[in-house]
Amino acid sequence: MDWETRQNPERLVKTFRFANFQEAMVFANRVAELAEAKGHHPRLTVEWGRVTVEWWTHSAGGITEKDREMARLTDLLLG
């Protein structure tokens, strides 16, 4: 998995790049639909041509197996 681990709090982070803002928004909305379906919500930062997704479990204070699974499913949204 090519997600970066960052601290404070410990979390999985990945930036996805797109050709324009509209494509970035389409992807962000797909991530939102996944999050709603699984009941686990990331931090999303949407900018022109990119979306940064951050997964961690607040109640655990860091990364759990659920976060790793959500990161894997997020990657699959591109396919």
Secondary structure, 3 states (H helix, E strand, C coil): CCCEEECCCCEEEEEEECCCHHHHHHHHHHHHHHHHHHCCCCEEEEECCEEEEEECEHHHCECCHHHHHHHHHHHHCCC
